Amino acid sequence: LDVESPAAPEEGAQLRMQRVVDLLKDVKGPREALARLIEGAARYKLKQPEQARRCLARALELGYHKPLCMTLMAELHFYELGKDRVALGYAEEAIKQRPDFVRALWIKAVVLSELGEIAEAVDCYRDMLDITPGNPTVLLNLGDLYFDHGQPQRALDCYRRVLGERPG
């Protein structure tokens, strides 16, 4: 389901996502968990945080793709609801269930950085690099974290690795 695909020229992404929400909001039965996950993600994109939270909580309650649901809950709580510690809890639980889930590690690293827990954030970025070696986005963020916290030589090492992976 690609809500970013172009439809009628006068119809934007927001309208397409709202149509997805409208189509899914009353789904019950065996596909309800999937419907709540997609509806929650769409409502999150539509900046409807409380409705998104309820949908994702229902998907979790139904046991559907728990690591993904918990990661979305972490992102929602961090970016939209401003609840850093709650977000961290969801991210950590997602990682317990799926230790190689880079998206959960990413939100955990971002939250830890924001909370000033730099060593722990660095550990998350390193875990991501163990899973996706040479990942330029992870290396850039790790480099920025080092640079922002007075470790320019380590930052430079990260930036050089990015250039090695993606010259230019």
Chimera marker file (.cmm) of the C-alpha trace (Angstrom):
<marker_set name="trace">
<marker id="1" x="0.000" y="0.000" z="0.000" r="1" g="1" b="0" radius="0.5"/>
<marker id="2" x="1.769" y="3.112" z="-1.214" r="1" g="1" b="0" radius="0.5"/>
<marker id="3" x="-0.042" y="6.231" z="-0.026" r="1" g="1" b="0" radius="0.5"/>
<marker id="4" x="2.606" y="8.406" z="-1.628" r="1" g="1" b="0" radius="0.5"/>
<marker id="5" x="1.743" y="7.217" z="-5.157" r="1" g="1" b="0" radius="0.5"/>
<marker id="6" x="0.305" y="9.927" z="-7.336" r="1" g="1" b="0" radius="0.5"/>
<marker id="7" x="-3.416" y="9.836" z="-7.907" r="1" g="1" b="0" radius="0.5"/>
<marker id="8" x="-5.518" y="12.627" z="-9.339" r="1" g="1" b="0" radius="0.5"/>
<marker id="9" x="-3.356" y="15.770" z="-9.698" r="1" g="1" b="0" radius="0.5"/>
<marker id="10" x="-5.520" y="17.710" z="-7.251" r="1" g="1" b="0" radius="0.5"/>
<marker id="11" x="-5.166" y="15.036" z="-4.583" r="1" g="1" b="0" radius="0.5"/>
<marker id="12" x="-2.210" y="15.293" z="-2.205" r="1" g="1" b="0" radius="0.5"/>
<marker id="13" x="-0.606" y="12.785" z="0.149" r="1" g="1" b="0" radius="0.5"/>
<marker id="14" x="-2.643" y="14.066" z="3.108" r="1" g="1" b="0" radius="0.5"/>
<marker id="15" x="-5.912" y="13.369" z="1.310" r="1" g="1" b="0" radius="0.5"/>
<marker id="16" x="-4.739" y="9.903" z="0.268" r="1" g="1" b="0" radius="0.5"/>
<marker id="17" x="-3.733" y="9.072" z="3.843" r="1" g="1" b="0" radius="0.5"/>
<marker id="18" x="-7.069" y="10.314" z="5.122" r="1" g="1" b="0" radius="0.5"/>
<marker id="19" x="-8.779" y="8.012" z="2.626" r="1" g="1" b="0" radius="0.5"/>
<marker id="20" x="-6.716" y="5.101" z="4.012" r="1" g="1" b="0" radius="0.5"/>
<marker id="21" x="-7.849" y="6.012" z="7.537" r="1" g="1" b="0" radius="0.5"/>
<marker id="22" x="-11.462" y="6.212" z="6.395" r="1" g="1" b="0" radius="0.5"/>
<marker id="23" x="-11.248" y="2.822" z="4.688" r="1" g="1" b="0" radius="0.5"/>
<marker id="24" x="-9.659" y="1.091" z="7.672" r="1" g="1" b="0" radius="0.5"/>
<marker id="25" x="-11.247" y="2.660" z="10.738" r="1" g="1" b="0" radius="0.5"/>
<marker id="26" x="-14.185" y="0.239" z="10.945" r="1" g="1" b="0" radius="0.5"/>
<marker id="27" x="-12.360" y="-2.990" z="10.042" r="1" g="1" b="0" radius="0.5"/>
<marker id="28" x="-13.002" y="-5.748" z="12.589" r="1" g="1" b="0" radius="0.5"/>
<marker id="29" x="-12.392" y="-9.481" z="12.598" r="1" g="1" b="0" radius="0.5"/>
<marker id="30" x="-9.255" y="-11.373" z="11.622" r="1" g="1" b="0" radius="0.5"/>
<marker id="31" x="-7.630" y="-8.393" z="9.887" r="1" g="1" b="0" radius="0.5"/>
<marker id="32" x="-8.311" y="-5.841" z="12.596" r="1" g="1" b="0" radius="0.5"/>
<marker id="33" x="-4.751" y="-5.888" z="13.947" r="1" g="1" b="0" radius="0.5"/>
<marker id="34" x="-3.259" y="-5.115" z="10.531" r="1" g="1" b="0" radius="0.5"/>
<marker id="35" x="-5.901" y="-2.430" z="9.962" r="1" g="1" b="0" radius="0.5"/>
<marker id="36" x="-5.086" y="-0.778" z="13.305" r="1" g="1" b="0" radius="0.5"/>
<marker id="37" x="-1.353" y="-0.829" z="12.556" r="1" g="1" b="0" radius="0.5"/>
<marker id="38" x="-1.821" y="0.808" z="9.151" r="1" g="1" b="0" radius="0.5"/>
<marker id="39" x="-4.434" y="3.222" z="10.463" r="1" g="1" b="0" radius="0.5"/>
<marker id="40" x="-2.167" y="4.167" z="13.363" r="1" g="1" b="0" radius="0.5"/>
<marker id="41" x="0.774" y="4.803" z="11.038" r="1" g="1" b="0" radius="0.5"/>
<marker id="42" x="-1.423" y="6.894" z="8.719" r="1" g="1" b="0" radius="0.5"/>
<marker id="43" x="-2.851" y="8.889" z="11.625" r="1" g="1" b="0" radius="0.5"/>
<marker id="44" x="0.695" y="9.494" z="12.875" r="1" g="1" b="0" radius="0.5"/>
<marker id="45" x="1.598" y="10.931" z="9.455" r="1" g="1" b="0" radius="0.5"/>
<marker id="46" x="-1.594" y="12.996" z="9.538" r="1" g="1" b="0" radius="0.5"/>
<marker id="47" x="-0.487" y="14.499" z="12.877" r="1" g="1" b="0" radius="0.5"/>
<marker id="48" x="-3.302" y="12.856" z="14.822" r="1" g="1" b="0" radius="0.5"/>
<marker id="49" x="-1.158" y="11.604" z="17.708" r="1" g="1" b="0" radius="0.5"/>
<marker id="50" x="-3.822" y="10.534" z="20.190" r="1" g="1" b="0" radius="0.5"/>
<marker id="51" x="-5.802" y="8.595" z="17.590" r="1" g="1" b="0" radius="0.5"/>
<marker id="52" x="-2.560" y="7.050" z="16.302" r="1" g="1" b="0" radius="0.5"/>
<marker id="53" x="-1.650" y="6.015" z="19.851" r="1" g="1" b="0" radius="0.5"/>
<marker id="54" x="-5.031" y="4.321" z="20.345" r="1" g="1" b="0" radius="0.5"/>
<marker id="55" x="-4.737" y="2.437" z="17.043" r="1" g="1" b="0" radius="0.5"/>
<marker id="56" x="-1.210" y="1.250" z="17.762" r="1" g="1" b="0" radius="0.5"/>
<marker id="57" x="-2.174" y="0.258" z="21.303" r="1" g="1" b="0" radius="0.5"/>
<marker id="58" x="-5.003" y="-1.844" z="19.871" r="1" g="1" b="0" radius="0.5"/>
<marker id="59" x="-2.637" y="-3.502" z="17.378" r="1" g="1" b="0" radius="0.5"/>
<marker id="60" x="-0.289" y="-4.278" z="20.290" r="1" g="1" b="0" radius="0.5"/>
<marker id="61" x="-3.177" y="-5.622" z="22.332" r="1" g="1" b="0" radius="0.5"/>
<marker id="62" x="-4.004" y="-7.946" z="19.427" r="1" g="1" b="0" radius="0.5"/>
<marker id="63" x="-0.349" y="-9.041" z="19.330" r="1" g="1" b="0" radius="0.5"/>
<marker id="64" x="0.370" y="-7.845" z="15.820" r="1" g="1" b="0" radius="0.5"/>
<marker id="65" x="4.014" y="-7.269" z="14.780" r="1" g="1" b="0" radius="0.5"/>
<marker id="66" x="4.890" y="-6.170" z="18.292" r="1" g="1" b="0" radius="0.5"/>
<marker id="67" x="8.412" y="-4.857" z="17.567" r="1" g="1" b="0" radius="0.5"/>
<marker id="68" x="7.095" y="-2.627" z="14.782" r="1" g="1" b="0" radius="0.5"/>
<marker id="69" x="4.110" y="-1.434" z="16.811" r="1" g="1" b="0" radius="0.5"/>
<marker id="70" x="6.329" y="-0.675" z="19.807" r="1" g="1" b="0" radius="0.5"/>
<marker id="71" x="8.810" y="1.189" z="17.622" r="1" g="1" b="0" radius="0.5"/>
<marker id="72" x="6.032" y="3.302" z="16.115" r="1" g="1" b="0" radius="0.5"/>
<marker id="73" x="4.742" y="3.958" z="19.636" r="1" g="1" b="0" radius="0.5"/>
<marker id="74" x="8.259" y="5.040" z="20.649" r="1" g="1" b="0" radius="0.5"/>
<marker id="75" x="8.475" y="7.427" z="17.694" r="1" g="1" b="0" radius="0.5"/>
<marker id="76" x="5.013" y="8.792" z="18.396" r="1" g="1" b="0" radius="0.5"/>
<marker id="77" x="5.751" y="9.379" z="22.083" r="1" g="1" b="0" radius="0.5"/>
<marker id="78" x="9.102" y="11.003" z="21.344" r="1" g="1" b="0" radius="0.5"/>
<marker id="79" x="8.330" y="13.162" z="18.318" r="1" g="1" b="0" radius="0.5"/>
<marker id="80" x="4.680" y="14.039" z="18.888" r="1" g="1" b="0" radius="0.5"/>
<marker id="81" x="3.900" y="13.616" z="22.579" r="1" g="1" b="0" radius="0.5"/>
<marker id="82" x="7.236" y="14.709" z="24.064" r="1" g="1" b="0" radius="0.5"/>
<marker id="83" x="7.469" y="11.724" z="26.398" r="1" g="1" b="0" radius="0.5"/>
<marker id="84" x="11.128" y="10.740" z="26.145" r="1" g="1" b="0" radius="0.5"/>
<marker id="85" x="11.198" y="8.086" z="28.870" r="1" g="1" b="0" radius="0.5"/>
<marker id="86" x="8.012" y="6.425" z="27.619" r="1" g="1" b="0" radius="0.5"/>
<marker id="87" x="9.500" y="6.383" z="24.120" r="1" g="1" b="0" radius="0.5"/>
<marker id="88" x="12.690" y="4.835" z="25.461" r="1" g="1" b="0" radius="0.5"/>
<marker id="89" x="10.702" y="2.095" z="27.191" r="1" g="1" b="0" radius="0.5"/>
<marker id="90" x="8.887" y="1.162" z="23.993" r="1" g="1" b="0" radius="0.5"/>
<marker id="91" x="12.117" y="1.151" z="21.993" r="1" g="1" b="0" radius="0.5"/>
<marker id="92" x="13.871" y="-1.049" z="24.536" r="1" g="1" b="0" radius="0.5"/>
<marker id="93" x="10.989" y="-3.516" z="24.579" r="1" g="1" b="0" radius="0.5"/>
<marker id="94" x="11.009" y="-3.692" z="20.777" r="1" g="1" b="0" radius="0.5"/>
<marker id="95" x="14.753" y="-4.395" z="20.850" r="1" g="1" b="0" radius="0.5"/>
<marker id="96" x="14.277" y="-7.152" z="23.439" r="1" g="1" b="0" radius="0.5"/>
<marker id="97" x="11.856" y="-8.864" z="21.078" r="1" g="1" b="0" radius="0.5"/>
<marker id="98" x="13.941" y="-8.239" z="17.971" r="1" g="1" b="0" radius="0.5"/>
<marker id="99" x="17.556" y="-7.279" z="18.714" r="1" g="1" b="0" radius="0.5"/>
<marker id="100" x="18.391" y="-6.685" z="15.039" r="1" g="1" b="0" radius="0.5"/>
<marker id="101" x="15.590" y="-4.177" z="14.437" r="1" g="1" b="0" radius="0.5"/>
<marker id="102" x="17.555" y="-1.143" z="13.253" r="1" g="1" b="0" radius="0.5"/>
<marker id="103" x="14.537" y="1.165" z="13.350" r="1" g="1" b="0" radius="0.5"/>
<marker id="104" x="14.046" y="0.473" z="17.081" r="1" g="1" b="0" radius="0.5"/>
<marker id="105" x="17.764" y="0.944" z="17.740" r="1" g="1" b="0" radius="0.5"/>
<marker id="106" x="17.604" y="4.218" z="15.815" r="1" g="1" b="0" radius="0.5"/>
<marker id="107" x="14.813" y="5.737" z="17.894" r="1" g="1" b="0" radius="0.5"/>
<marker id="108" x="16.520" y="4.514" z="21.061" r="1" g="1" b="0" radius="0.5"/>
<marker id="109" x="19.767" y="6.233" z="20.004" r="1" g="1" b="0" radius="0.5"/>
<marker id="110" x="17.937" y="9.470" z="19.192" r="1" g="1" b="0" radius="0.5"/>
<marker id="111" x="16.095" y="9.481" z="22.527" r="1" g="1" b="0" radius="0.5"/>
<marker id="112" x="19.257" y="8.679" z="24.474" r="1" g="1" b="0" radius="0.5"/>
<marker id="113" x="21.080" y="11.508" z="22.674" r="1" g="1" b="0" radius="0.5"/>
<marker id="114" x="18.309" y="13.904" z="23.588" r="1" g="1" b="0" radius="0.5"/>
<marker id="115" x="18.459" y="12.763" z="27.220" r="1" g="1" b="0" radius="0.5"/>
<marker id="116" x="22.219" y="13.371" z="27.272" r="1" g="1" b="0" radius="0.5"/>
<marker id="117" x="23.070" y="9.697" z="27.687" r="1" g="1" b="0" radius="0.5"/>
<marker id="118" x="25.768" y="9.884" z="25.031" r="1" g="1" b="0" radius="0.5"/>
<marker id="119" x="27.713" y="6.691" z="25.784" r="1" g="1" b="0" radius="0.5"/>
<marker id="120" x="24.509" y="4.649" z="25.566" r="1" g="1" b="0" radius="0.5"/>
<marker id="121" x="23.518" y="6.382" z="22.315" r="1" g="1" b="0" radius="0.5"/>
<marker id="122" x="26.945" y="5.597" z="20.856" r="1" g="1" b="0" radius="0.5"/>
<marker id="123" x="26.425" y="1.949" z="21.826" r="1" g="1" b="0" radius="0.5"/>
<marker id="124" x="23.134" y="1.921" z="19.896" r="1" g="1" b="0" radius="0.5"/>
<marker id="125" x="24.777" y="3.379" z="16.794" r="1" g="1" b="0" radius="0.5"/>
<marker id="126" x="27.542" y="0.778" z="17.070" r="1" g="1" b="0" radius="0.5"/>
<marker id="127" x="24.922" y="-1.976" z="17.354" r="1" g="1" b="0" radius="0.5"/>
<marker id="128" x="23.320" y="-0.631" z="14.177" r="1" g="1" b="0" radius="0.5"/>
<marker id="129" x="26.693" y="-0.705" z="12.430" r="1" g="1" b="0" radius="0.5"/>
<marker id="130" x="27.140" y="-4.339" z="13.493" r="1" g="1" b="0" radius="0.5"/>
<marker id="131" x="23.839" y="-5.107" z="11.749" r="1" g="1" b="0" radius="0.5"/>
<marker id="132" x="24.341" y="-2.815" z="8.732" r="1" g="1" b="0" radius="0.5"/>
<marker id="133" x="28.110" y="-2.315" z="8.365" r="1" g="1" b="0" radius="0.5"/>
<marker id="134" x="29.109" y="0.874" z="6.629" r="1" g="1" b="0" radius="0.5"/>
<marker id="135" x="25.589" y="2.327" z="6.787" r="1" g="1" b="0" radius="0.5"/>
<marker id="136" x="26.262" y="5.970" z="5.787" r="1" g="1" b="0" radius="0.5"/>
<marker id="137" x="23.235" y="7.393" z="7.608" r="1" g="1" b="0" radius="0.5"/>
<marker id="138" x="24.257" y="5.735" z="10.861" r="1" g="1" b="0" radius="0.5"/>
<marker id="139" x="27.872" y="6.813" z="10.375" r="1" g="1" b="0" radius="0.5"/>
<marker id="140" x="26.817" y="10.424" z="9.736" r="1" g="1" b="0" radius="0.5"/>
<marker id="141" x="24.650" y="10.528" z="12.845" r="1" g="1" b="0" radius="0.5"/>
<marker id="142" x="27.360" y="8.918" z="14.939" r="1" g="1" b="0" radius="0.5"/>
<marker id="143" x="29.878" y="11.401" z="13.550" r="1" g="1" b="0" radius="0.5"/>
<marker id="144" x="27.569" y="14.312" z="14.343" r="1" g="1" b="0" radius="0.5"/>
<marker id="145" x="27.063" y="12.987" z="17.872" r="1" g="1" b="0" radius="0.5"/>
<marker id="146" x="30.824" y="12.762" z="18.382" r="1" g="1" b="0" radius="0.5"/>
<marker id="147" x="31.349" y="16.235" z="16.914" r="1" g="1" b="0" radius="0.5"/>
<marker id="148" x="28.619" y="17.812" z="19.044" r="1" g="1" b="0" radius="0.5"/>
<marker id="149" x="30.167" y="16.332" z="22.170" r="1" g="1" b="0" radius="0.5"/>
<marker id="150" x="33.750" y="17.441" z="21.688" r="1" g="1" b="0" radius="0.5"/>
<marker id="151" x="35.250" y="14.419" z="19.951" r="1" g="1" b="0" radius="0.5"/>
<marker id="152" x="36.179" y="15.799" z="16.510" r="1" g="1" b="0" radius="0.5"/>
<marker id="153" x="38.731" y="13.077" z="15.714" r="1" g="1" b="0" radius="0.5"/>
<marker id="154" x="36.138" y="10.324" z="16.176" r="1" g="1" b="0" radius="0.5"/>
<marker id="155" x="33.675" y="12.375" z="14.143" r="1" g="1" b="0" radius="0.5"/>
<marker id="156" x="36.233" y="12.714" z="11.363" r="1" g="1" b="0" radius="0.5"/>
<marker id="157" x="36.787" y="8.939" z="11.376" r="1" g="1" b="0" radius="0.5"/>
<marker id="158" x="33.049" y="8.419" z="10.850" r="1" g="1" b="0" radius="0.5"/>
<marker id="159" x="32.886" y="11.004" z="8.066" r="1" g="1" b="0" radius="0.5"/>
<marker id="160" x="35.867" y="9.389" z="6.322" r="1" g="1" b="0" radius="0.5"/>
<marker id="161" x="34.124" y="6.022" z="6.463" r="1" g="1" b="0" radius="0.5"/>
<marker id="162" x="31.046" y="7.611" z="4.855" r="1" g="1" b="0" radius="0.5"/>
<marker id="163" x="33.222" y="8.961" z="2.051" r="1" g="1" b="0" radius="0.5"/>
<marker id="164" x="34.728" y="5.476" z="1.667" r="1" g="1" b="0" radius="0.5"/>
<marker id="165" x="31.255" y="4.019" z="1.276" r="1" g="1" b="0" radius="0.5"/>
<marker id="166" x="29.869" y="6.846" z="-0.849" r="1" g="1" b="0" radius="0.5"/>
<marker id="167" x="32.611" y="8.870" z="-2.559" r="1" g="1" b="0" radius="0.5"/>
<marker id="168" x="31.513" y="12.389" z="-3.402" r="1" g="1" b="0" radius="0.5"/>
<link id1="1" id2="2" r="1" g="1" b="0" radius="0.2"/>
<link id1="2" id2="3" r="1" g="1" b="0" radius="0.2"/>
<link id1="3" id2="4" r="1" g="1" b="0" radius="0.2"/>
<link id1="4" id2="5" r="1" g="1" b="0" radius="0.2"/>
<link id1="5" id2="6" r="1" g="1" b="0" radius="0.2"/>
<link id1="6" id2="7" r="1" g="1" b="0" radius="0.2"/>
<link id1="7" id2="8" r="1" g="1" b="0" radius="0.2"/>
<link id1="8" id2="9" r="1" g="1" b="0" radius="0.2"/>
<link id1="9" id2="10" r="1" g="1" b="0" radius="0.2"/>
<link id1="10" id2="11" r="1" g="1" b="0" radius="0.2"/>
<link id1="11" id2="12" r="1" g="1" b="0" radius="0.2"/>
<link id1="12" id2="13" r="1" g="1" b="0" radius="0.2"/>
<link id1="13" id2="14" r="1" g="1" b="0" radius="0.2"/>
<link id1="14" id2="15" r="1" g="1" b="0" radius="0.2"/>
<link id1="15" id2="16" r="1" g="1" b="0" radius="0.2"/>
<link id1="16" id2="17" r="1" g="1" b="0" radius="0.2"/>
<link id1="17" id2="18" r="1" g="1" b="0" radius="0.2"/>
<link id1="18" id2="19" r="1" g="1" b="0" radius="0.2"/>
<link id1="19" id2="20" r="1" g="1" b="0" radius="0.2"/>
<link id1="20" id2="21" r="1" g="1" b="0" radius="0.2"/>
<link id1="21" id2="22" r="1" g="1" b="0" radius="0.2"/>
<link id1="22" id2="23" r="1" g="1" b="0" radius="0.2"/>
<link id1="23" id2="24" r="1" g="1" b="0" radius="0.2"/>
<link id1="24" id2="25" r="1" g="1" b="0" radius="0.2"/>
<link id1="25" id2="26" r="1" g="1" b="0" radius="0.2"/>
<link id1="26" id2="27" r="1" g="1" b="0" radius="0.2"/>
<link id1="27" id2="28" r="1" g="1" b="0" radius="0.2"/>
<link id1="28" id2="29" r="1" g="1" b="0" radius="0.2"/>
<link id1="29" id2="30" r="1" g="1" b="0" radius="0.2"/>
<link id1="30" id2="31" r="1" g="1" b="0" radius="0.2"/>
<link id1="31" id2="32" r="1" g="1" b="0" radius="0.2"/>
<link id1="32" id2="33" r="1" g="1" b="0" radius="0.2"/>
<link id1="33" id2="34" r="1" g="1" b="0" radius="0.2"/>
<link id1="34" id2="35" r="1" g="1" b="0" radius="0.2"/>
<link id1="35" id2="36" r="1" g="1" b="0" radius="0.2"/>
<link id1="36" id2="37" r="1" g="1" b="0" radius="0.2"/>
<link id1="37" id2="38" r="1" g="1" b="0" radius="0.2"/>
<link id1="38" id2="39" r="1" g="1" b="0" radius="0.2"/>
<link id1="39" id2="40" r="1" g="1" b="0" radius="0.2"/>
<link id1="40" id2="41" r="1" g="1" b="0" radius="0.2"/>
<link id1="41" id2="42" r="1" g="1" b="0" radius="0.2"/>
<link id1="42" id2="43" r="1" g="1" b="0" radius="0.2"/>
<link id1="43" id2="44" r="1" g="1" b="0" radius="0.2"/>
<link id1="44" id2="45" r="1" g="1" b="0" radius="0.2"/>
<link id1="45" id2="46" r="1" g="1" b="0" radius="0.2"/>
<link id1="46" id2="47" r="1" g="1" b="0" radius="0.2"/>
<link id1="47" id2="48" r="1" g="1" b="0" radius="0.2"/>
<link id1="48" id2="49" r="1" g="1" b="0" radius="0.2"/>
<link id1="49" id2="50" r="1" g="1" b="0" radius="0.2"/>
<link id1="50" id2="51" r="1" g="1" b="0" radius="0.2"/>
<link id1="51" id2="52" r="1" g="1" b="0" radius="0.2"/>
<link id1="52" id2="53" r="1" g="1" b="0" radius="0.2"/>
<link id1="53" id2="54" r="1" g="1" b="0" radius="0.2"/>
<link id1="54" id2="55" r="1" g="1" b="0" radius="0.2"/>
<link id1="55" id2="56" r="1" g="1" b="0" radius="0.2"/>
<link id1="56" id2="57" r="1" g="1" b="0" radius="0.2"/>
<link id1="57" id2="58" r="1" g="1" b="0" radius="0.2"/>
<link id1="58" id2="59" r="1" g="1" b="0" radius="0.2"/>
<link id1="59" id2="60" r="1" g="1" b="0" radius="0.2"/>
<link id1="60" id2="61" r="1" g="1" b="0" radius="0.2"/>
<link id1="61" id2="62" r="1" g="1" b="0" radius="0.2"/>
<link id1="62" id2="63" r="1" g="1" b="0" radius="0.2"/>
<link id1="63" id2="64" r="1" g="1" b="0" radius="0.2"/>
<link id1="64" id2="65" r="1" g="1" b="0" radius="0.2"/>
<link id1="65" id2="66" r="1" g="1" b="0" radius="0.2"/>
<link id1="66" id2="67" r="1" g="1" b="0" radius="0.2"/>
<link id1="67" id2="68" r="1" g="1" b="0" radius="0.2"/>
<link id1="68" id2="69" r="1" g="1" b="0" radius="0.2"/>
<link id1="69" id2="70" r="1" g="1" b="0" radius="0.2"/>
<link id1="70" id2="71" r="1" g="1" b="0" radius="0.2"/>
<link id1="71" id2="72" r="1" g="1" b="0" radius="0.2"/>
<link id1="72" id2="73" r="1" g="1" b="0" radius="0.2"/>
<link id1="73" id2="74" r="1" g="1" b="0" radius="0.2"/>
<link id1="74" id2="75" r="1" g="1" b="0" radius="0.2"/>
<link id1="75" id2="76" r="1" g="1" b="0" radius="0.2"/>
<link id1="76" id2="77" r="1" g="1" b="0" radius="0.2"/>
<link id1="77" id2="78" r="1" g="1" b="0" radius="0.2"/>
<link id1="78" id2="79" r="1" g="1" b="0" radius="0.2"/>
<link id1="79" id2="80" r="1" g="1" b="0" radius="0.2"/>
<link id1="80" id2="81" r="1" g="1" b="0" radius="0.2"/>
<link id1="81" id2="82" r="1" g="1" b="0" radius="0.2"/>
<link id1="82" id2="83" r="1" g="1" b="0" radius="0.2"/>
<link id1="83" id2="84" r="1" g="1" b="0" radius="0.2"/>
<link id1="84" id2="85" r="1" g="1" b="0" radius="0.2"/>
<link id1="85" id2="86" r="1" g="1" b="0" radius="0.2"/>
<link id1="86" id2="87" r="1" g="1" b="0" radius="0.2"/>
<link id1="87" id2="88" r="1" g="1" b="0" radius="0.2"/>
<link id1="88" id2="89" r="1" g="1" b="0" radius="0.2"/>
<link id1="89" id2="90" r="1" g="1" b="0" radius="0.2"/>
<link id1="90" id2="91" r="1" g="1" b="0" radius="0.2"/>
<link id1="91" id2="92" r="1" g="1" b="0" radius="0.2"/>
<link id1="92" id2="93" r="1" g="1" b="0" radius="0.2"/>
<link id1="93" id2="94" r="1" g="1" b="0" radius="0.2"/>
<link id1="94" id2="95" r="1" g="1" b="0" radius="0.2"/>
<link id1="95" id2="96" r="1" g="1" b="0" radius="0.2"/>
<link id1="96" id2="97" r="1" g="1" b="0" radius="0.2"/>
<link id1="97" id2="98" r="1" g="1" b="0" radius="0.2"/>
<link id1="98" id2="99" r="1" g="1" b="0" radius="0.2"/>
<link id1="99" id2="100" r="1" g="1" b="0" radius="0.2"/>
<link id1="100" id2="101" r="1" g="1" b="0" radius="0.2"/>
<link id1="101" id2="102" r="1" g="1" b="0" radius="0.2"/>
<link id1="102" id2="103" r="1" g="1" b="0" radius="0.2"/>
<link id1="103" id2="104" r="1" g="1" b="0" radius="0.2"/>
<link id1="104" id2="105" r="1" g="1" b="0" radius="0.2"/>
<link id1="105" id2="106" r="1" g="1" b="0" radius="0.2"/>
<link id1="106" id2="107" r="1" g="1" b="0" radius="0.2"/>
<link id1="107" id2="108" r="1" g="1" b="0" radius="0.2"/>
<link id1="108" id2="109" r="1" g="1" b="0" radius="0.2"/>
<link id1="109" id2="110" r="1" g="1" b="0" radius="0.2"/>
<link id1="110" id2="111" r="1" g="1" b="0" radius="0.2"/>
<link id1="111" id2="112" r="1" g="1" b="0" radius="0.2"/>
<link id1="112" id2="113" r="1" g="1" b="0" radius="0.2"/>
<link id1="113" id2="114" r="1" g="1" b="0" radius="0.2"/>
<link id1="114" id2="115" r="1" g="1" b="0" radius="0.2"/>
<link id1="115" id2="116" r="1" g="1" b="0" radius="0.2"/>
<link id1="116" id2="117" r="1" g="1" b="0" radius="0.2"/>
<link id1="117" id2="118" r="1" g="1" b="0" radius="0.2"/>
<link id1="118" id2="119" r="1" g="1" b="0" radius="0.2"/>
<link id1="119" id2="120" r="1" g="1" b="0" radius="0.2"/>
<link id1="120" id2="121" r="1" g="1" b="0" radius="0.2"/>
<link id1="121" id2="122" r="1" g="1" b="0" radius="0.2"/>
<link id1="122" id2="123" r="1" g="1" b="0" radius="0.2"/>
<link id1="123" id2="124" r="1" g="1" b="0" radius="0.2"/>
<link id1="124" id2="125" r="1" g="1" b="0" radius="0.2"/>
<link id1="125" id2="126" r="1" g="1" b="0" radius="0.2"/>
<link id1="126" id2="127" r="1" g="1" b="0" radius="0.2"/>
<link id1="127" id2="128" r="1" g="1" b="0" radius="0.2"/>
<link id1="128" id2="129" r="1" g="1" b="0" radius="0.2"/>
<link id1="129" id2="130" r="1" g="1" b="0" radius="0.2"/>
<link id1="130" id2="131" r="1" g="1" b="0" radius="0.2"/>
<link id1="131" id2="132" r="1" g="1" b="0" radius="0.2"/>
<link id1="132" id2="133" r="1" g="1" b="0" radius="0.2"/>
<link id1="133" id2="134" r="1" g="1" b="0" radius="0.2"/>
<link id1="134" id2="135" r="1" g="1" b="0" radius="0.2"/>
<link id1="135" id2="136" r="1" g="1" b="0" radius="0.2"/>
<link id1="136" id2="137" r="1" g="1" b="0" radius="0.2"/>
<link id1="137" id2="138" r="1" g="1" b="0" radius="0.2"/>
<link id1="138" id2="139" r="1" g="1" b="0" radius="0.2"/>
<link id1="139" id2="140" r="1" g="1" b="0" radius="0.2"/>
<link id1="140" id2="141" r="1" g="1" b="0" radius="0.2"/>
<link id1="141" id2="142" r="1" g="1" b="0" radius="0.2"/>
<link id1="142" id2="143" r="1" g="1" b="0" radius="0.2"/>
<link id1="143" id2="144" r="1" g="1" b="0" radius="0.2"/>
<link id1="144" id2="145" r="1" g="1" b="0" radius="0.2"/>
<link id1="145" id2="146" r="1" g="1" b="0" radius="0.2"/>
<link id1="146" id2="147" r="1" g="1" b="0" radius="0.2"/>
<link id1="147" id2="148" r="1" g="1" b="0" radius="0.2"/>
<link id1="148" id2="149" r="1" g="1" b="0" radius="0.2"/>
<link id1="149" id2="150" r="1" g="1" b="0" radius="0.2"/>
<link id1="150" id2="151" r="1" g="1" b="0" radius="0.2"/>
<link id1="151" id2="152" r="1" g="1" b="0" radius="0.2"/>
<link id1="152" id2="153" r="1" g="1" b="0" radius="0.2"/>
<link id1="153" id2="154" r="1" g="1" b="0" radius="0.2"/>
<link id1="154" id2="155" r="1" g="1" b="0" radius="0.2"/>
<link id1="155" id2="156" r="1" g="1" b="0" radius="0.2"/>
<link id1="156" id2="157" r="1" g="1" b="0" radius="0.2"/>
<link id1="157" id2="158" r="1" g="1" b="0" radius="0.2"/>
<link id1="158" id2="159" r="1" g="1" b="0" radius="0.2"/>
<link id1="159" id2="160" r="1" g="1" b="0" radius="0.2"/>
<link id1="160" id2="161" r="1" g="1" b="0" radius="0.2"/>
<link id1="161" id2="162" r="1" g="1" b="0" radius="0.2"/>
<link id1="162" id2="163" r="1" g="1" b="0" radius="0.2"/>
<link id1="163" id2="164" r="1" g="1" b="0" radius="0.2"/>
<link id1="164" id2="165" r="1" g="1" b="0" radius="0.2"/>
<link id1="165" id2="166" r="1" g="1" b="0" radius="0.2"/>
<link id1="166" id2="167" r="1" g="1" b="0" radius="0.2"/>
<link id1="167" id2="168" r="1" g="1" b="0" radius="0.2"/>
</marker_set>
